Amino acid sequence: MLRIDGFVQHYAWGSTDVLPQFLSRPADGQPWAEIWFGAHPLAPSTIADGARGLDAVIAAAPRRMLGDSVMRAFGPALPFLLKLIAPAQPLSLQVHPSKEHAQESFAAENAAGIPLDSGDRNYRDANHKPEMLMALTPFEALCGFRTPRKALSIVRGLDTPLSEQLTQLITEHPSAHGMRAAFRRLVTPALSPSAEEVGALAEACRRRLDSGESPSPRIDATVSTLQAVHPGDPGVAAALLMNPVSLQPGEAMFVPDGIIHSYQSGLGIEIMASSDNVLRAGLTSKKVDANELLQCASVAAAPPIRIGPEQLTENTAAYFSPIDDFELSITTLPDGASFYPSIRVPGQGPRILLCIEGDVLLQSDSGRARVRPGDAVFVSADDGAVSVGGHGRIVQASVP
């Protein structure tokens, strides 16, 4: 059992206080967007002594750290990445590529000699990035496209030149083809609307919301928020075509490859395949490549995939994703429970355990670790079973 320190990402959309408060650390004025717990080479967790990265520790003894079955399936690398995420402002309108597309494109960018840390890169590794988010507080997001008929009911009646064009495109092609044409009209650089056109549409949404006659108050409010943060960005208008999602604490959503999404606000646990491949179409100051995104995006109507917890034991519930790279479980220790580590955490193989509440004592064959919110440990495949005691909640990331 190795105590690990997460890697803090200070992206501009992050909250300045949510994660510091969660970790009981003083705020420093910077946005704390994400904390990564894993072995991704761009931002590996460090072993608590600070001398080594988790990626280097795994590379030095991959079979012992990962186990034979994980090695056969994924090679000598940890297949998942665990994060704490705290957006205070909307994230980019984004899609993650399939594994095949990522492999081809990563190789092409390498051949072109583009440095891994270059802002001109789309692909920072050769992996796909399906992900699952479990809310720790009320969490808002946009995810997937609406049906053409529902999109029409939202866009129709706004009475702006841009909304009329979108209405015509979807009316004439009431299928995924019409939705792709409408989305392409918005985000393709050569076709995208002016800031004034987007602003007029956003103002129409605000007036409709104020009138109390909106067919979707949530999406009109979202458009108004996006316009305030990213005025005139075509992604503001694209939100009208998408599903708004509200997650309550303990609820989870899975986002497959190819699904357009944008997280809006809240605090959550995110688990994903170990990748940092993000294709963006707007709502960001980072690189936007709408043409590349359109190659990977699915525009088929897709309601958000909500993952319900399955109770494994009296104390542990699991969120099973429909892929082989990761699964997430949460173990709850009631107040008054013994501090002696007597409650078994189901799981095997390489695991990361992250405390999200309370004061918990972890024990495996190799030793013990006492953890509080934000503290994490890596448990190798040969480390045996994990037991816990104390009070609070522990999240476990593992391989199915």
PAKOLTI-160927 format. One record per residue (C-alpha): x, y, z negated; residue in one letter; residue number from 1; chain. Coordinates in steps of 0.2 Angstrom, whole numbers, plus 5000, padded with zeros to 4 digits. Layout:
# residues N
{{X; Y; Z}; A; NUM; A},
...
***
This chain:
# residues 400
{{5000; 5000; 5000}; M; 1; A},
{{5008; 5016; 5006}; L; 2; A},
{{5001; 5033; 5000}; R; 3; A},
{{5000; 5045; 5015}; I; 4; A},
{{4998; 5063; 5018}; D; 5; A},
{{4986; 5069; 5032}; G; 6; A},
{{4991; 5081; 5045}; F; 7; A},
{{4982; 5098; 5045}; V; 8; A},
{{4976; 5105; 5061}; Q; 9; A},
{{4973; 5124; 5060}; H; 10; A},
{{4962; 5126; 5076}; Y; 11; A},
{{4953; 5143; 5078}; A; 12; A},
{{4936; 5135; 5076}; W; 13; A},
{{4940; 5128; 5058}; G; 14; A},
{{4933; 5134; 5042}; S; 15; A},
{{4945; 5144; 5031}; T; 16; A},
{{4938; 5137; 5014}; D; 17; A},
{{4928; 5121; 5017}; V; 18; A},
{{4943; 5109; 5018}; L; 19; A},
{{4954; 5118; 5005}; P; 20; A},
{{4939; 5117; 4993}; Q; 21; A},
{{4936; 5099; 4997}; F; 22; A},
{{4955; 5096; 4993}; L; 23; A},
{{4955; 5107; 4978}; S; 24; A},
{{4968; 5118; 4986}; R; 25; A},
{{4969; 5137; 4987}; P; 26; A},
{{4963; 5144; 5003}; A; 27; A},
{{4977; 5152; 5013}; D; 28; A},
{{4967; 5162; 5026}; G; 29; A},
{{4970; 5150; 5040}; Q; 30; A},
{{4956; 5140; 5048}; P; 31; A},
{{4957; 5122; 5042}; W; 32; A},
{{4949; 5113; 5056}; A; 33; A},
{{4954; 5094; 5054}; E; 34; A},
{{4965; 5083; 5044}; I; 35; A},
{{4972; 5068; 5053}; W; 36; A},
{{4975; 5052; 5045}; F; 37; A},
{{4983; 5039; 5056}; G; 38; A},
{{4999; 5036; 5067}; A; 39; A},
{{4995; 5046; 5083}; H; 40; A},
{{5012; 5052; 5089}; P; 41; A},
{{5007; 5070; 5091}; L; 42; A},
{{5002; 5071; 5073}; A; 43; A},
{{5006; 5056; 5062}; P; 44; A},
{{5002; 5055; 5044}; S; 45; A},
{{5018; 5055; 5033}; T; 46; A},
{{5022; 5043; 5019}; I; 47; A},
{{5021; 5052; 5003}; A; 48; A},
{{5040; 5054; 5001}; D; 49; A},
{{5039; 5065; 5016}; G; 50; A},
{{5054; 5056; 5025}; A; 51; A},
{{5044; 5045; 5037}; R; 52; A},
{{5029; 5046; 5048}; G; 53; A},
{{5017; 5032; 5048}; L; 54; A},
{{5020; 5029; 5066}; D; 55; A},
{{5038; 5025; 5063}; A; 56; A},
{{5034; 5014; 5048}; V; 57; A},
{{5023; 5004; 5059}; I; 58; A},
{{5035; 5003; 5074}; A; 59; A},
{{5048; 4996; 5062}; A; 60; A},
{{5038; 4981; 5058}; A; 61; A},
{{5022; 4980; 5069}; P; 62; A},
{{5018; 4962; 5066}; R; 63; A},
{{5018; 4964; 5047}; R; 64; A},
{{5009; 4980; 5047}; M; 65; A},
{{4996; 4977; 5060}; L; 66; A},
{{4994; 4958; 5060}; G; 67; A},
{{4994; 4946; 5074}; D; 68; A},
{{4976; 4948; 5080}; S; 69; A},
{{4977; 4967; 5081}; V; 70; A},
{{4994; 4966; 5090}; M; 71; A},
{{4987; 4954; 5103}; R; 72; A},
{{4972; 4966; 5106}; A; 73; A},
{{4981; 4983; 5105}; F; 74; A},
{{4999; 4981; 5105}; G; 75; A},
{{5011; 4988; 5092}; P; 76; A},
{{5001; 5003; 5088}; A; 77; A},
{{4987; 5007; 5075}; L; 78; A},
{{4971; 5008; 5086}; P; 79; A},
{{4961; 5021; 5076}; F; 80; A},
{{4963; 5038; 5070}; L; 81; A},
{{4953; 5045; 5055}; L; 82; A},
{{4949; 5063; 5052}; K; 83; A},
{{4941; 5075; 5041}; L; 84; A},
{{4933; 5089; 5052}; I; 85; A},
{{4926; 5106; 5046}; A; 86; A},
{{4920; 5117; 5061}; P; 87; A},
{{4914; 5134; 5056}; A; 88; A},
{{4912; 5139; 5074}; Q; 89; A},
{{4906; 5128; 5089}; P; 90; A},
{{4919; 5116; 5097}; L; 91; A},
{{4922; 5116; 5115}; S; 92; A},
{{4910; 5108; 5127}; L; 93; A},
{{4919; 5092; 5130}; Q; 94; A},
{{4920; 5074; 5137}; V; 95; A},
{{4933; 5060; 5133}; H; 96; A},
{{4939; 5049; 5148}; P; 97; A},
{{4938; 5030; 5149}; S; 98; A},
{{4953; 5020; 5146}; K; 99; A},
{{4956; 5017; 5164}; E; 100; A},
{{4955; 5035; 5169}; H; 101; A},
{{4966; 5040; 5155}; A; 102; A},
{{4979; 5028; 5160}; Q; 103; A},
{{4979; 5033; 5178}; E; 104; A},
{{4979; 5052; 5174}; S; 105; A},
{{4992; 5051; 5160}; F; 106; A},
{{5004; 5042; 5172}; A; 107; A},
{{5001; 5055; 5185}; A; 108; A},
{{5005; 5070; 5173}; E; 109; A},
{{5020; 5061; 5167}; N; 110; A},
{{5026; 5058; 5185}; A; 111; A},
{{5023; 5077; 5188}; A; 112; A},
{{5035; 5081; 5174}; G; 113; A},
{{5022; 5090; 5163}; I; 114; A},
{{5028; 5091; 5145}; P; 115; A},
{{5017; 5082; 5132}; L; 116; A},
{{5015; 5098; 5123}; D; 117; A},
{{5011; 5109; 5138}; S; 118; A},
{{4995; 5119; 5139}; G; 119; A},
{{4994; 5113; 5157}; D; 120; A},
{{4991; 5095; 5152}; R; 121; A},
{{4974; 5086; 5151}; N; 122; A},
{{4980; 5069; 5145}; Y; 123; A},
{{4991; 5068; 5130}; R; 124; A},
{{4991; 5049; 5129}; D; 125; A},
{{4985; 5034; 5139}; A; 126; A},
{{4970; 5029; 5128}; N; 127; A},
{{4951; 5032; 5128}; H; 128; A},
{{4943; 5042; 5114}; K; 129; A},
{{4926; 5035; 5109}; P; 130; A},
{{4922; 5042; 5092}; E; 131; A},
{{4909; 5041; 5077}; M; 132; A},
{{4905; 5055; 5065}; L; 133; A},
{{4898; 5053; 5048}; M; 134; A},
{{4891; 5069; 5040}; A; 135; A},
{{4897; 5073; 5022}; L; 136; A},
{{4886; 5089; 5023}; T; 137; A},
{{4872; 5094; 5035}; P; 138; A},
{{4880; 5094; 5052}; F; 139; A},
{{4875; 5101; 5068}; E; 140; A},
{{4880; 5096; 5086}; A; 141; A},
{{4875; 5095; 5104}; L; 142; A},
{{4877; 5078; 5112}; C; 143; A},
{{4871; 5071; 5129}; G; 144; A},
{{4859; 5077; 5142}; F; 145; A},
{{4841; 5078; 5140}; R; 146; A},
{{4829; 5070; 5153}; T; 147; A},
{{4826; 5081; 5168}; P; 148; A},
{{4808; 5084; 5163}; R; 149; A},
{{4813; 5090; 5145}; K; 150; A},
{{4826; 5101; 5152}; A; 151; A},
{{4814; 5109; 5164}; L; 152; A},
{{4802; 5113; 5149}; S; 153; A},
{{4816; 5122; 5140}; I; 154; A},
{{4823; 5131; 5155}; V; 155; A},
{{4807; 5136; 5164}; R; 156; A},
{{4799; 5152; 5159}; G; 157; A},
{{4814; 5161; 5154}; L; 158; A},
{{4812; 5172; 5169}; D; 159; A},
{{4830; 5176; 5173}; T; 160; A},
{{4839; 5174; 5189}; P; 161; A},
{{4850; 5160; 5182}; L; 162; A},
{{4836; 5151; 5174}; S; 163; A},
{{4826; 5151; 5190}; E; 164; A},
{{4841; 5143; 5199}; Q; 165; A},
{{4842; 5130; 5186}; L; 166; A},
{{4823; 5127; 5187}; T; 167; A},
{{4824; 5125; 5206}; Q; 168; A},
{{4838; 5113; 5206}; L; 169; A},
{{4830; 5101; 5193}; I; 170; A},
{{4813; 5103; 5201}; T; 171; A},
{{4819; 5098; 5218}; E; 172; A},
{{4829; 5084; 5211}; H; 173; A},
{{4821; 5077; 5195}; P; 174; A},
{{4834; 5064; 5192}; S; 175; A},
{{4852; 5063; 5186}; A; 176; A},
{{4857; 5071; 5202}; H; 177; A},
{{4847; 5087; 5198}; G; 178; A},
{{4855; 5088; 5181}; M; 179; A},
{{4872; 5086; 5188}; R; 180; A},
{{4869; 5099; 5201}; A; 181; A},
{{4863; 5111; 5187}; A; 182; A},
{{4878; 5107; 5176}; F; 183; A},
{{4890; 5109; 5191}; R; 184; A},
{{4882; 5126; 5195}; R; 185; A},
{{4886; 5132; 5177}; L; 186; A},
{{4903; 5125; 5174}; V; 187; A},
{{4912; 5124; 5191}; T; 188; A},
{{4924; 5139; 5192}; P; 189; A},
{{4919; 5143; 5210}; A; 190; A},
{{4900; 5142; 5207}; L; 191; A},
{{4899; 5148; 5188}; S; 192; A},
{{4888; 5162; 5184}; P; 193; A},
{{4894; 5179; 5179}; S; 194; A},
{{4895; 5184; 5160}; A; 195; A},
{{4880; 5196; 5164}; E; 196; A},
{{4870; 5182; 5170}; E; 197; A},
{{4873; 5171; 5155}; V; 198; A},
{{4870; 5186; 5144}; G; 199; A},
{{4853; 5189; 5151}; A; 200; A},
{{4848; 5171; 5149}; L; 201; A},
{{4854; 5171; 5131}; A; 202; A},
{{4844; 5187; 5128}; E; 203; A},
{{4829; 5178; 5135}; A; 204; A},
{{4831; 5164; 5123}; C; 205; A},
{{4833; 5176; 5108}; R; 206; A},
{{4817; 5185; 5113}; R; 207; A},
{{4808; 5168; 5115}; R; 208; A},
{{4814; 5162; 5098}; L; 209; A},
{{4808; 5178; 5090}; D; 210; A},
{{4791; 5176; 5098}; S; 211; A},
{{4788; 5160; 5090}; G; 212; A},
{{4783; 5152; 5106}; E; 213; A},
{{4799; 5142; 5110}; S; 214; A},
{{4798; 5124; 5116}; P; 215; A},
{{4814; 5121; 5106}; S; 216; A},
{{4818; 5133; 5092}; P; 217; A},
{{4834; 5124; 5088}; R; 218; A},
{{4841; 5125; 5106}; I; 219; A},
{{4836; 5144; 5107}; D; 220; A},
{{4845; 5147; 5091}; A; 221; A},
{{4860; 5137; 5096}; T; 222; A},
{{4861; 5147; 5113}; V; 223; A},
{{4860; 5163; 5103}; S; 224; A},
{{4874; 5157; 5091}; T; 225; A},
{{4885; 5152; 5106}; L; 226; A},
{{4883; 5168; 5115}; Q; 227; A},
{{4888; 5178; 5099}; A; 228; A},
{{4904; 5167; 5098}; V; 229; A},
{{4908; 5165; 5116}; H; 230; A},
{{4899; 5179; 5125}; P; 231; A},
{{4896; 5176; 5144}; G; 232; A},
{{4903; 5158; 5143}; D; 233; A},
{{4894; 5147; 5155}; P; 234; A},
{{4894; 5133; 5142}; G; 235; A},
{{4881; 5144; 5133}; V; 236; A},
{{4869; 5141; 5147}; A; 237; A},
{{4874; 5123; 5148}; A; 238; A},
{{4867; 5120; 5130}; A; 239; A},
{{4850; 5121; 5137}; L; 240; A},
{{4852; 5105; 5146}; L; 241; A},
{{4858; 5096; 5131}; M; 242; A},
{{4851; 5087; 5115}; N; 243; A},
{{4853; 5096; 5099}; P; 244; A},
{{4857; 5084; 5084}; V; 245; A},
{{4856; 5087; 5066}; S; 246; A},
{{4864; 5075; 5054}; L; 247; A},
{{4861; 5074; 5035}; Q; 248; A},
{{4874; 5068; 5023}; P; 249; A},
{{4877; 5049; 5026}; G; 250; A},
{{4870; 5049; 5044}; E; 251; A},
{{4882; 5045; 5058}; A; 252; A},
{{4882; 5047; 5077}; M; 253; A},
{{4893; 5038; 5090}; F; 254; A},
{{4899; 5047; 5105}; V; 255; A},
{{4905; 5035; 5119}; P; 256; A},
{{4917; 5040; 5133}; D; 257; A},
{{4909; 5051; 5146}; G; 258; A},
{{4896; 5059; 5135}; I; 259; A},
{{4896; 5078; 5134}; I; 260; A},
{{4896; 5085; 5117}; H; 261; A},
{{4900; 5100; 5106}; S; 262; A},
{{4901; 5099; 5087}; Y; 263; A},
{{4894; 5115; 5079}; Q; 264; A},
{{4895; 5116; 5060}; S; 265; A},
{{4897; 5106; 5044}; G; 266; A},
{{4909; 5094; 5036}; L; 267; A},
{{4911; 5076; 5042}; G; 268; A},
{{4922; 5061; 5043}; I; 269; A},
{{4927; 5057; 5061}; E; 270; A},
{{4934; 5040; 5067}; I; 271; A},
{{4940; 5037; 5084}; M; 272; A},
{{4951; 5027; 5095}; A; 273; A},
{{4969; 5034; 5093}; S; 274; A},
{{4969; 5047; 5106}; S; 275; A},
{{4969; 5066; 5109}; D; 276; A},
{{4962; 5066; 5126}; N; 277; A},
{{4949; 5080; 5128}; V; 278; A},
{{4942; 5087; 5144}; L; 279; A},
{{4934; 5104; 5142}; R; 280; A},
{{4921; 5114; 5152}; A; 281; A},
{{4919; 5129; 5141}; G; 282; A},
{{4916; 5137; 5124}; L; 283; A},
{{4935; 5137; 5120}; T; 284; A},
{{4951; 5147; 5122}; S; 285; A},
{{4960; 5131; 5127}; K; 286; A},
{{4963; 5124; 5144}; K; 287; A},
{{4946; 5122; 5154}; V; 288; A},
{{4946; 5109; 5168}; D; 289; A},
{{4928; 5107; 5173}; A; 290; A},
{{4932; 5098; 5189}; N; 291; A},
{{4941; 5085; 5179}; E; 292; A},
{{4928; 5084; 5166}; L; 293; A},
{{4914; 5081; 5180}; L; 294; A},
{{4924; 5066; 5186}; Q; 295; A},
{{4922; 5058; 5169}; C; 296; A},
{{4905; 5065; 5163}; A; 297; A},
{{4889; 5055; 5163}; S; 298; A},
{{4873; 5065; 5167}; V; 299; A},
{{4861; 5051; 5164}; A; 300; A},
{{4848; 5056; 5150}; A; 301; A},
{{4856; 5049; 5134}; A; 302; A},
{{4848; 5052; 5117}; P; 303; A},
{{4861; 5053; 5103}; P; 304; A},
{{4867; 5036; 5097}; I; 305; A},
{{4863; 5036; 5079}; R; 306; A},
{{4872; 5022; 5069}; I; 307; A},
{{4863; 5016; 5053}; G; 308; A},
{{4873; 5009; 5038}; P; 309; A},
{{4873; 4990; 5035}; E; 310; A},
{{4874; 4985; 5017}; Q; 311; A},
{{4888; 4973; 5015}; L; 312; A},
{{4889; 4972; 4996}; T; 313; A},
{{4881; 4981; 4982}; E; 314; A},
{{4894; 4994; 4983}; N; 315; A},
{{4899; 4995; 5001}; T; 316; A},
{{4890; 5000; 5017}; A; 317; A},
{{4897; 4999; 5035}; A; 318; A},
{{4895; 5009; 5050}; Y; 319; A},
{{4898; 4997; 5065}; F; 320; A},
{{4903; 5005; 5082}; S; 321; A},
{{4899; 4996; 5098}; P; 322; A},
{{4918; 4995; 5102}; I; 323; A},
{{4933; 4985; 5096}; D; 324; A},
{{4944; 4999; 5091}; D; 325; A},
{{4937; 5004; 5074}; F; 326; A},
{{4924; 5002; 5061}; E; 327; A},
{{4920; 5013; 5046}; L; 328; A},
{{4914; 5008; 5028}; S; 329; A},
{{4910; 5018; 5013}; I; 330; A},
{{4912; 5011; 4995}; T; 331; A},
{{4902; 5019; 4981}; T; 332; A},
{{4907; 5017; 4963}; L; 333; A},
{{4894; 5022; 4951}; P; 334; A},
{{4897; 5034; 4936}; D; 335; A},
{{4902; 5023; 4921}; G; 336; A},
{{4910; 5010; 4931}; A; 337; A},
{{4926; 5002; 4924}; S; 338; A},
{{4942; 5011; 4929}; F; 339; A},
{{4949; 4993; 4931}; Y; 340; A},
{{4950; 4989; 4949}; P; 341; A},
{{4938; 4975; 4949}; S; 342; A},
{{4926; 4979; 4964}; I; 343; A},
{{4932; 4971; 4981}; R; 344; A},
{{4932; 4982; 4996}; V; 345; A},
{{4927; 4971; 5011}; P; 346; A},
{{4940; 4972; 5025}; G; 347; A},
{{4956; 4965; 5032}; Q; 348; A},
{{4970; 4969; 5044}; G; 349; A},
{{4977; 4987; 5044}; P; 350; A},
{{4967; 4999; 5035}; R; 351; A},
{{4966; 5017; 5029}; I; 352; A},
{{4957; 5021; 5013}; L; 353; A},
{{4952; 5040; 5010}; L; 354; A},
{{4944; 5046; 4994}; C; 355; A},
{{4930; 5058; 4997}; I; 356; A},
{{4923; 5060; 4979}; E; 357; A},
{{4928; 5056; 4961}; G; 358; A},
{{4943; 5048; 4954}; D; 359; A},
{{4947; 5030; 4960}; V; 360; A},
{{4961; 5017; 4956}; L; 361; A},
{{4965; 5006; 4971}; L; 362; A},
{{4974; 4990; 4970}; Q; 363; A},
{{4981; 4978; 4983}; S; 364; A},
{{4995; 4964; 4982}; D; 365; A},
{{5008; 4977; 4984}; S; 366; A},
{{5003; 4989; 4970}; G; 367; A},
{{4991; 5002; 4964}; R; 368; A},
{{4987; 5020; 4969}; A; 369; A},
{{4976; 5033; 4960}; R; 370; A},
{{4967; 5044; 4972}; V; 371; A},
{{4955; 5060; 4972}; R; 372; A},
{{4946; 5069; 4986}; P; 373; A},
{{4958; 5070; 5001}; G; 374; A},
{{4970; 5057; 4995}; D; 375; A},
{{4973; 5042; 5007}; A; 376; A},
{{4983; 5026; 5008}; V; 377; A},
{{4988; 5015; 5022}; F; 378; A},
{{4986; 4996; 5018}; V; 379; A},
{{4995; 4984; 5029}; S; 380; A},
{{4989; 4968; 5036}; A; 381; A},
{{4999; 4958; 5024}; D; 382; A},
{{4994; 4968; 5009}; D; 383; A},
{{4980; 4957; 5005}; G; 384; A},
{{4963; 4962; 4998}; A; 385; A},
{{4959; 4979; 4991}; V; 386; A},
{{4950; 4981; 4974}; S; 387; A},
{{4944; 4998; 4967}; V; 388; A},
{{4939; 5005; 4950}; G; 389; A},
{{4934; 5022; 4943}; G; 390; A},
{{4920; 5033; 4950}; H; 391; A},
{{4917; 5041; 4966}; G; 392; A},
{{4917; 5036; 4985}; R; 393; A},
{{4930; 5029; 4996}; I; 394; A},
{{4930; 5028; 5015}; V; 395; A},
{{4939; 5014; 5024}; Q; 396; A},
{{4944; 5014; 5042}; A; 397; A},
{{4948; 4997; 5049}; S; 398; A},
{{4948; 4986; 5065}; V; 399; A},
{{4933; 4975; 5067}; P; 400; A},
***
